[in-house]
């Protein structure tokens, strides 16, 4: 047997209103949930992209090729010495020579164009300085001497006066075309001049290594009168 429930017209209207309104409210909730879900997905994708980009950046930075720089026919390699310090190295005559600067960074230094020709044609380059200079100056000169010896391989060390090191006493007066003298002179100006067969490096203690780099670059033709060789 079937039973029918009688409802008033007012109840019917309320029933229809409630039944027809429910899907609308539900649709709005579903739409808002979908938008929120899309925002979460977009944000997640952005975070993933940033993480991947960061990892890729580290990989590129740590890539060995990032520590190399080609300059003409020469390839500089960055050498990490630790403690935030490092040098540029270059293989010259089968030896590793250290630099503190790239060629472009020392091209500004005033230098007599005769310097590389005197050095190439000489049988020996005698590196001398005053033994009574400051300790810091002498330390920089000694380091410059070492790197010049590694690069040129025909150098000898001396002082212009008696020293505890017992090295020979050599001044510009002793220079000859076969045995030229390179004299490190402590000075407030930075320039490399020529007096006969003597090369005079005028520089403050802090500039000695810059001048050393420039001399080697000129000697090997990496720079020619301060201009990059083609």
Backbone as CSV, one residue per row, in Angstrom:
resi,resn,N_x,N_y,N_z,CA_x,CA_y,CA_z,C_x,C_y,C_z
1,UNK,0.841,-1.184,0.000,0.000,0.000,0.000,0.878,1.236,0.000
2,UNK,0.533,2.222,-0.787,1.290,3.442,-0.922,0.681,4.521,-0.055
3,UNK,1.569,5.285,0.582,1.127,6.406,1.391,1.649,7.693,0.783
4,UNK,0.885,8.724,0.790,1.298,10.020,0.257,1.220,11.037,1.368
5,UNK,2.258,11.832,1.485,2.291,12.863,2.523,1.842,14.175,1.925
6,UNK,0.830,14.731,2.519,0.289,15.980,2.037,1.038,17.128,2.667
7,UNK,1.402,18.073,1.830,2.115,19.240,2.331,1.402,20.471,1.843
8,UNK,1.537,21.536,2.569,0.872,22.781,2.190,1.625,23.446,1.080
9,UNK,0.941,24.351,0.334,1.634,25.104,-0.727,2.850,25.826,-0.210
10,UNK,2.763,26.372,0.999,3.919,27.096,1.567,5.073,26.153,1.795
11,UNK,4.762,24.986,2.313,5.817,23.990,2.554,6.448,23.561,1.253
12,UNK,5.620,23.414,0.222,6.145,23.014,-1.087,7.120,24.047,-1.602
13,UNK,6.753,25.333,-1.474,7.645,26.395,-1.960,8.968,26.375,-1.205
14,UNK,8.870,26.186,0.136,10.101,26.155,0.930,10.946,24.947,0.567
15,UNK,10.270,23.851,0.319,10.987,22.622,-0.045,11.707,22.796,-1.362
16,UNK,10.976,23.321,-2.361,11.589,23.518,-3.674,12.738,24.513,-3.601
17,UNK,12.564,25.579,-2.795,13.606,26.601,-2.665,14.858,25.997,-2.054
18,UNK,14.645,25.181,-1.006,15.812,24.582,-0.337,16.496,23.568,-1.220
19,UNK,15.695,22.790,-1.932,16.272,21.752,-2.787,16.983,22.355,-3.974
20,UNK,16.426,23.421,-4.552,17.051,24.024,-5.726,18.256,24.854,-5.335
21,UNK,18.298,25.378,-4.093,19.434,26.205,-3.670,20.642,25.393,-3.263
22,UNK,20.481,24.192,-2.814,21.589,23.369,-2.323,22.658,23.132,-3.363
23,UNK,22.286,22.757,-4.616,23.327,22.541,-5.625,24.131,23.788,-5.909
24,UNK,23.486,24.994,-5.834,24.204,26.228,-6.105,25.284,26.454,-5.072
25,UNK,24.883,26.268,-3.786,25.858,26.432,-2.703,26.977,25.421,-2.837
26,UNK,26.592,24.195,-3.147,27.590,23.140,-3.309,28.527,23.445,-4.460
27,UNK,28.014,23.962,-5.565,28.833,24.286,-6.731,29.844,25.363,-6.390
28,UNK,29.372,26.363,-5.615,30.291,27.412,-5.216,31.423,26.857,-4.370
29,UNK,31.089,25.975,-3.427,32.119,25.368,-2.585,33.114,24.565,-3.410
30,UNK,32.592,23.797,-4.373,33.464,23.001,-5.238,34.384,23.897,-6.052
31,UNK,33.819,25.029,-6.584,34.599,25.955,-7.390,35.713,26.595,-6.564
32,UNK,35.384,27.010,-5.336,36.403,27.612,-4.464,37.485,26.599,-4.105
33,UNK,37.062,25.365,-3.868,38.038,24.311,-3.552,38.962,24.050,-4.728
34,UNK,38.393,24.077,-5.952,39.211,23.855,-7.151,40.229,24.979,-7.332
35,UNK,39.780,26.235,-7.073,40.695,27.374,-7.192,41.822,27.274,-6.184
36,UNK,41.451,26.902,-4.930,42.473,26.752,-3.899,43.468,25.653,-4.267
37,UNK,42.945,24.575,-4.838,43.801,23.462,-5.246,44.760,23.887,-6.358
38,UNK,44.229,24.709,-7.307,45.084,25.190,-8.394,46.188,26.092,-7.849
39,UNK,45.824,26.940,-6.864,46.837,27.824,-6.280,47.937,27.021,-5.600
40,UNK,47.543,25.957,-4.904,48.537,25.092,-4.244,49.464,24.450,-5.274
41,UNK,48.881,23.979,-6.389,49.681,23.350,-7.439,50.662,24.341,-8.056
42,UNK,50.162,25.558,-8.344,51.022,26.595,-8.948,52.161,26.951,-8.007
43,UNK,51.826,27.139,-6.729,52.866,27.476,-5.750,53.900,26.360,-5.642
44,UNK,53.427,25.102,-5.653,54.347,23.959,-5.578,55.278,23.914,-6.782
45,UNK,54.718,24.184,-7.975,55.538,24.187,-9.183,56.599,25.282,-9.131
46,UNK,56.208,26.452,-8.605,57.178,27.548,-8.482,58.304,27.159,-7.542
47,UNK,57.978,26.541,-6.413,58.997,26.121,-5.450,59.913,25.071,-6.043
48,UNK,59.337,24.129,-6.785,60.153,23.095,-7.434,61.103,23.721,-8.442
49,UNK,60.608,24.689,-9.215,61.454,25.377,-10.199,62.615,26.091,-9.526
50,UNK,62.305,26.802,-8.421,63.362,27.521,-7.714,64.400,26.568,-7.149
51,UNK,63.955,25.429,-6.626,64.904,24.448,-6.083,65.786,23.870,-7.172
52,UNK,65.191,23.531,-8.306,65.964,22.978,-9.425,66.935,24.013,-9.953
53,UNK,66.471,25.272,-10.066,67.339,26.351,-10.559,68.521,26.561,-9.626
54,UNK,68.262,26.500,-8.302,69.340,26.690,-7.330,70.373,25.591,-7.442
55,UNK,69.905,24.355,-7.568,70.836,23.225,-7.723,71.633,23.362,-8.998
56,UNK,70.954,23.748,-10.076,71.644,23.918,-11.360,72.696,25.005,-11.271
57,UNK,72.389,26.075,-10.524,73.345,27.164,-10.377,74.589,26.697,-9.650
58,UNK,74.400,25.883,-8.607,75.545,25.367,-7.866,76.390,24.467,-8.742
59,UNK,75.736,23.643,-9.533,76.462,22.744,-10.422,77.290,23.523,-11.427
60,UNK,76.671,24.566,-12.007,77.402,25.383,-12.981,78.569,26.081,-12.321
61,UNK,78.335,26.592,-11.094,79.400,27.330,-10.400,80.563,26.415,-10.052
62,UNK,80.242,25.184,-9.655,81.284,24.248,-9.253,81.896,23.508,-10.432
63,UNK,81.331,23.708,-11.584,81.875,23.060,-12.774,83.303,23.531,-13.001
64,UNK,84.187,22.592,-13.301,85.603,22.923,-13.477,85.804,23.956,-14.564
65,UNK,84.939,23.956,-15.577,85.093,24.912,-16.670,84.878,26.343,-16.183
66,UNK,84.146,26.509,-15.082,83.916,27.850,-14.549,85.178,28.425,-13.931
67,UNK,86.150,27.564,-13.623,87.408,28.011,-13.028,88.491,28.217,-14.080
68,UNK,88.125,28.153,-15.341,89.096,28.332,-16.419,88.719,29.537,-17.268
69,UNK,89.748,30.198,-17.778,89.497,31.363,-18.626,90.505,31.374,-19.757
70,UNK,90.017,31.377,-20.960,90.871,31.406,-22.145,91.236,32.832,-22.483
71,UNK,92.529,33.085,-22.668,93.006,34.412,-23.048,93.997,34.220,-24.187
72,UNK,93.503,34.392,-25.408,94.349,34.102,-26.572,94.665,32.622,-26.634
73,UNK,95.942,32.284,-26.704,96.372,30.878,-26.740,96.615,30.319,-25.350
74,UNK,96.334,31.091,-24.332,96.639,30.681,-22.962,95.365,30.477,-22.156
75,UNK,95.369,29.438,-21.323,94.222,29.120,-20.489,94.602,29.277,-19.017
76,UNK,93.971,30.231,-18.357,94.209,30.454,-16.943,93.326,29.524,-16.121
77,UNK,93.891,29.022,-15.045,93.159,28.150,-14.126,93.148,28.790,-12.751
78,UNK,91.959,28.891,-12.147,91.881,29.426,-10.794,92.257,28.338,-9.798
79,UNK,93.159,28.676,-8.881,93.629,27.728,-7.872,93.234,28.242,-6.494
80,UNK,92.400,27.476,-5.815,91.915,27.858,-4.493,92.981,27.522,-3.452
81,UNK,93.419,28.546,-2.713,94.433,28.347,-1.678,93.814,28.207,-0.291
82,UNK,92.494,28.284,-0.221,91.801,28.194,1.058,91.764,29.537,1.768
83,UNK,90.868,29.633,2.720,90.747,30.858,3.495,90.269,32.041,2.684
84,UNK,89.579,31.764,1.588,89.093,32.838,0.731,90.147,33.411,-0.189
85,UNK,91.302,32.765,-0.265,92.394,33.229,-1.116,92.574,32.308,-2.314
86,UNK,93.063,32.871,-3.396,93.312,32.071,-4.592,94.214,32.807,-5.557
87,UNK,94.752,32.069,-6.502,95.609,32.650,-7.528,95.215,32.093,-8.888
88,UNK,95.629,32.771,-9.927,95.475,32.273,-11.287,96.764,31.573,-11.673
89,UNK,96.646,30.426,-12.298,97.843,29.691,-12.699,97.856,29.505,-14.213
90,UNK,99.061,29.382,-14.732,99.258,29.197,-16.164,100.428,28.264,-16.357
91,UNK,100.284,27.305,-17.259,101.376,26.389,-17.558,102.331,27.049,-18.548
92,UNK,103.584,27.268,-18.115,104.591,27.907,-18.957,105.874,27.087,-18.907
93,UNK,106.319,26.650,-20.071,107.529,25.822,-20.146,107.432,24.598,-19.242
94,UNK,106.232,24.033,-19.159,106.040,22.830,-18.351,105.969,23.088,-16.867
95,UNK,105.893,24.361,-16.454,105.830,24.693,-15.039,104.584,25.534,-14.754
96,UNK,104.091,25.396,-13.531,102.917,26.163,-13.120,103.361,27.505,-12.553
97,UNK,102.957,28.575,-13.227,103.301,29.927,-12.797,102.049,30.585,-12.232
98,UNK,102.230,31.280,-11.110,101.096,31.900,-10.433,100.988,33.388,-10.764
99,UNK,99.740,33.824,-10.901,99.446,35.236,-11.172,98.373,35.719,-10.208
100,UNK,98.432,36.988,-9.898,97.405,37.607,-9.077,96.412,38.401,-9.924
101,UNK,96.729,38.570,-11.208,95.902,39.408,-12.078,95.811,38.807,-13.477
102,UNK,94.718,39.132,-14.161,94.586,38.822,-15.580,95.302,39.910,-16.387
103,UNK,95.673,39.634,-17.617,96.372,40.644,-18.434,95.680,41.996,-18.475
104,UNK,94.355,41.993,-18.627,93.623,43.251,-18.746,93.720,44.090,-17.475
105,UNK,93.994,43.451,-16.336,94.038,44.163,-15.067,95.367,44.874,-14.822
106,UNK,96.382,44.551,-15.610,97.696,45.180,-15.417,98.161,45.929,-16.664
107,UNK,97.311,46.012,-17.663,97.691,46.668,-18.921,97.938,48.162,-18.735
108,UNK,97.387,48.726,-17.670,97.509,50.175,-17.447,98.901,50.588,-16.967
109,UNK,99.691,49.654,-16.450,100.985,49.988,-15.849,101.939,50.515,-16.923
110,UNK,102.544,51.655,-16.646,103.492,52.254,-17.595,104.745,51.393,-17.688
111,UNK,105.106,51.022,-18.915,106.262,50.156,-19.109,106.972,50.514,-20.407
112,UNK,108.287,50.607,-20.340,109.095,50.861,-21.529,108.981,49.665,-22.469
113,UNK,108.655,49.887,-23.731,108.491,48.765,-24.669,109.761,47.945,-24.895
114,UNK,110.920,48.457,-24.473,112.159,47.703,-24.631,112.270,46.524,-23.653
115,UNK,111.493,46.559,-22.579,111.641,45.566,-21.507,111.598,44.125,-22.013
116,UNK,110.566,43.688,-22.714,110.531,42.277,-23.129,111.659,41.914,-24.089
117,UNK,112.069,42.846,-24.962,113.146,42.547,-25.917,114.475,42.378,-25.201
118,UNK,114.748,43.221,-24.216,115.977,43.085,-23.424,116.010,41.738,-22.704
119,UNK,114.894,41.354,-22.147,114.834,40.104,-21.381,114.965,38.877,-22.276
120,UNK,114.332,38.903,-23.446,114.399,37.751,-24.357,115.803,37.554,-24.923
121,UNK,116.477,38.656,-25.211,117.797,38.553,-25.851,118.917,38.290,-24.860
122,UNK,118.677,38.468,-23.585,119.726,38.280,-22.580,119.942,36.798,-22.281
123,UNK,121.154,36.469,-21.887,121.462,35.107,-21.452,121.014,34.882,-20.012
124,UNK,121.001,35.990,-19.259,120.605,35.904,-17.856,119.958,37.214,-17.418
125,UNK,118.939,37.056,-16.559,118.264,38.221,-15.986,118.521,38.179,-14.474
126,UNK,119.266,39.165,-13.979,119.617,39.205,-12.560,118.599,40.072,-11.817
127,UNK,117.921,39.489,-10.855,116.870,40.163,-10.103,117.446,40.681,-8.791
128,UNK,117.484,41.981,-8.652,118.125,42.566,-7.474,117.240,43.609,-6.813
129,UNK,117.515,43.879,-5.553,116.799,44.907,-4.803,117.659,45.326,-3.624
130,UNK,117.235,46.359,-2.906,117.966,46.824,-1.724,117.614,45.955,-0.520
131,UNK,118.621,45.442,0.129,118.378,44.528,1.252,117.867,45.233,2.496
132,UNK,117.941,46.562,2.528,117.461,47.305,3.694,116.023,47.784,3.543
133,UNK,115.320,47.272,2.555,113.904,47.606,2.403,113.087,46.954,3.522
134,UNK,111.823,47.324,3.631,110.967,46.741,4.662,110.793,45.243,4.422
135,UNK,110.460,44.537,5.487,110.294,43.088,5.378,109.164,42.735,4.409
136,UNK,108.076,43.498,4.454,106.948,43.249,3.555,107.372,43.421,2.102
137,UNK,108.157,44.462,1.836,108.651,44.696,0.474,109.525,43.534,0.023
138,UNK,110.425,43.087,0.896,111.330,41.994,0.527,110.573,40.677,0.318
139,UNK,109.528,40.455,1.079,108.720,39.243,0.893,108.057,39.245,-0.484
140,UNK,107.511,40.382,-0.881,106.876,40.479,-2.200,107.909,40.345,-3.316
141,UNK,109.091,40.910,-3.116,110.155,40.768,-4.115,110.553,39.302,-4.246
142,UNK,110.692,38.611,-3.121,111.080,37.191,-3.165,110.039,36.359,-3.904
143,UNK,108.760,36.647,-3.662,107.706,35.907,-4.370,107.747,36.226,-5.862
144,UNK,107.960,37.488,-6.199,108.057,37.879,-7.612,109.256,37.208,-8.269
145,UNK,110.363,37.141,-7.560,111.555,36.458,-8.079,111.255,34.992,-8.396
146,UNK,110.554,34.338,-7.472,110.230,32.929,-7.662,109.396,32.716,-8.911
147,UNK,108.361,33.519,-9.088,107.473,33.353,-10.239,108.171,33.729,-11.547
148,UNK,109.020,34.735,-11.516,109.809,35.086,-12.709,110.768,33.955,-13.059
149,UNK,111.353,33.333,-12.053,112.271,32.213,-12.296,111.545,31.024,-12.903
150,UNK,110.325,30.748,-12.430,109.545,29.638,-12.975,109.158,29.905,-14.427
151,UNK,108.824,31.148,-14.725,108.365,31.484,-16.074,109.518,31.616,-17.063
152,UNK,110.565,32.330,-16.664,111.638,32.667,-17.616,112.778,31.649,-17.592
153,UNK,113.087,31.119,-16.417,114.081,30.050,-16.244,115.513,30.474,-16.585
154,UNK,115.807,31.713,-16.548,117.201,32.152,-16.749,117.489,33.360,-15.851
155,UNK,117.012,33.248,-14.596,117.176,34.346,-13.655,118.180,33.980,-12.564
156,UNK,118.694,34.993,-11.927,119.558,34.843,-10.752,119.192,35.939,-9.773
157,UNK,119.361,35.666,-8.484,118.999,36.631,-7.452,120.224,37.340,-6.898
158,UNK,120.039,38.592,-6.502,121.133,39.387,-5.945,120.558,40.501,-5.091
159,UNK,121.437,41.210,-4.408,121.071,42.428,-3.685,122.023,43.535,-4.115
160,UNK,121.617,44.749,-3.852,122.480,45.889,-4.220,123.514,46.186,-3.135
161,UNK,123.401,45.510,-1.996,124.358,45.691,-0.905,124.465,44.391,-0.113
162,UNK,125.340,44.402,0.842,125.556,43.197,1.648,124.256,42.822,2.356
163,UNK,123.991,41.526,2.411,122.774,41.028,3.055,123.076,39.757,3.825
164,UNK,122.151,39.415,4.723,122.301,38.178,5.493,122.141,36.950,4.621
165,UNK,121.507,37.117,3.466,121.290,35.971,2.575,122.571,35.534,1.880
166,UNK,123.572,36.390,1.884,124.833,36.029,1.246,124.785,36.025,-0.269
167,UNK,123.806,36.718,-0.848,123.704,36.788,-2.306,124.720,37.790,-2.858
168,UNK,125.081,37.631,-4.117,126.043,38.580,-4.712,125.495,39.994,-4.749
169,UNK,126.412,40.958,-4.758,126.026,42.363,-4.826,126.039,42.791,-6.290
170,UNK,124.851,43.103,-6.805,124.693,43.486,-8.206,123.824,44.737,-8.280
171,UNK,124.271,45.718,-9.012,123.490,46.948,-9.232,123.332,47.165,-10.735
172,UNK,122.654,48.241,-11.082,122.455,48.557,-12.493,123.791,48.815,-13.195
173,UNK,124.823,49.206,-12.429,126.134,49.465,-13.028,126.767,48.195,-13.571
174,UNK,126.308,47.044,-13.107,126.870,45.759,-13.530,126.137,45.160,-14.723
175,UNK,125.098,45.819,-15.191,124.267,45.267,-16.266,124.971,45.308,-17.609
176,UNK,124.806,44.229,-18.380,125.305,44.138,-19.758,124.185,43.561,-20.611
177,UNK,124.281,43.686,-21.937,123.225,43.105,-22.786,123.050,41.605,-22.587
178,UNK,124.105,40.891,-22.235,124.006,39.447,-22.009,123.504,39.123,-20.602
179,UNK,123.852,39.959,-19.644,123.439,39.761,-18.257,122.743,41.044,-17.769
180,UNK,121.497,41.158,-18.147,120.768,42.371,-17.786,120.369,42.308,-16.314
181,UNK,120.090,43.459,-15.750,119.679,43.557,-14.344,118.248,44.076,-14.277
182,UNK,117.448,43.438,-13.451,116.089,43.911,-13.180,116.069,44.329,-11.711
183,UNK,115.974,45.620,-11.492,116.099,46.192,-10.148,114.735,46.600,-9.597
184,UNK,114.350,45.980,-8.472,113.100,46.333,-7.788,113.377,47.514,-6.864
185,UNK,112.865,48.657,-7.253,113.086,49.885,-6.501,111.798,50.299,-5.796
186,UNK,111.854,50.392,-4.465,110.665,50.799,-3.718,110.381,52.272,-3.995
187,UNK,109.174,52.554,-4.505,108.841,53.903,-4.950,107.350,54.155,-4.780
188,UNK,106.995,55.427,-4.692,105.580,55.796,-4.587,104.862,55.766,-5.930
189,UNK,105.624,55.738,-7.013,105.049,55.658,-8.358,105.254,54.257,-8.911
190,UNK,104.368,53.873,-9.796,104.458,52.539,-10.404,104.772,52.681,-11.880
191,UNK,105.955,52.228,-12.279,106.368,52.304,-13.685,107.598,51.433,-13.871
192,UNK,107.756,50.922,-15.082,108.920,50.105,-15.422,109.706,50.856,-16.491
193,UNK,110.912,51.247,-16.140,111.739,52.032,-17.047,113.001,51.263,-17.411
194,UNK,113.744,51.792,-18.382,114.981,51.152,-18.835,116.112,52.168,-18.805
195,UNK,117.244,51.739,-18.259,118.457,52.542,-18.252,119.595,51.668,-18.772
196,UNK,119.876,51.786,-20.061,120.877,50.917,-20.677,120.391,49.483,-20.700
197,UNK,121.141,48.610,-20.002,120.750,47.197,-19.906,120.118,46.882,-18.552
198,UNK,119.647,47.917,-17.873,119.019,47.726,-16.556,117.543,48.077,-16.639
199,UNK,116.738,47.163,-16.182,115.291,47.387,-16.091,114.971,47.783,-14.653
200,UNK,114.338,48.927,-14.484,114.043,49.431,-13.137,112.541,49.342,-12.885
201,UNK,112.190,48.546,-11.903,110.785,48.383,-11.503,110.528,49.322,-10.332
202,UNK,109.883,50.420,-10.593,109.493,51.360,-9.543,108.087,51.012,-9.080
203,UNK,107.970,50.667,-7.812,106.645,50.274,-7.318,106.622,50.250,-5.805
204,UNK,105.441,50.511,-5.268,105.234,50.288,-3.840,105.188,48.781,-3.587
205,UNK,105.318,48.414,-2.342,105.345,46.986,-1.999,104.100,46.261,-2.491
206,UNK,102.939,46.921,-2.396,101.680,46.274,-2.772,101.519,46.141,-4.287
207,UNK,102.305,46.865,-5.053,102.182,46.833,-6.517,103.215,45.927,-7.196
208,UNK,104.128,45.384,-6.425,105.198,44.571,-7.011,104.637,43.385,-7.786
209,UNK,103.634,42.728,-7.231,103.093,41.534,-7.882,102.327,41.886,-9.149
210,UNK,101.717,43.060,-9.188,101.061,43.504,-10.416,102.097,43.716,-11.521
211,UNK,103.194,44.363,-11.155,104.249,44.613,-12.141,104.874,43.291,-12.591
212,UNK,105.048,42.380,-11.655,105.578,41.044,-12.003,104.698,40.366,-13.050
213,UNK,103.391,40.425,-12.852,102.460,39.829,-13.819,102.598,40.498,-15.179
214,UNK,102.666,41.819,-15.177,102.772,42.552,-16.447,104.055,42.180,-17.196
215,UNK,105.142,42.059,-16.477,106.427,41.712,-17.116,106.353,40.343,-17.777
216,UNK,105.784,39.385,-17.071,105.680,38.026,-17.634,104.748,38.006,-18.838
217,UNK,103.642,38.701,-18.747,102.713,38.768,-19.881,103.390,39.376,-21.111
218,UNK,104.190,40.404,-20.906,104.899,41.037,-22.024,105.985,40.109,-22.565
219,UNK,106.659,39.432,-21.694,107.755,38.542,-22.106,107.245,37.442,-23.037
220,UNK,106.082,36.901,-22.723,105.534,35.801,-23.516,104.600,36.280,-24.623
221,UNK,104.454,37.587,-24.772,103.618,38.108,-25.834,102.133,37.992,-25.591
222,UNK,101.737,37.718,-24.354,100.316,37.700,-24.010,99.788,39.131,-24.110
223,UNK,100.621,40.077,-23.677,100.390,41.493,-23.904,101.544,42.034,-24.746
224,UNK,101.234,42.947,-25.635,102.263,43.609,-26.439,102.087,45.101,-26.244
225,UNK,103.005,45.677,-25.490,102.917,47.093,-25.139,101.569,47.424,-24.503
226,UNK,101.136,46.533,-23.636,99.890,46.747,-22.898,98.630,46.369,-23.624
227,UNK,98.752,45.858,-24.850,97.580,45.476,-25.640,97.567,43.960,-25.816
228,UNK,96.408,43.365,-25.714,96.284,41.910,-25.871,96.748,41.501,-27.263
229,UNK,97.623,40.486,-27.310,98.110,39.999,-28.594,96.985,39.318,-29.357
230,UNK,96.974,39.507,-30.672,95.928,38.875,-31.493,96.321,37.453,-31.865
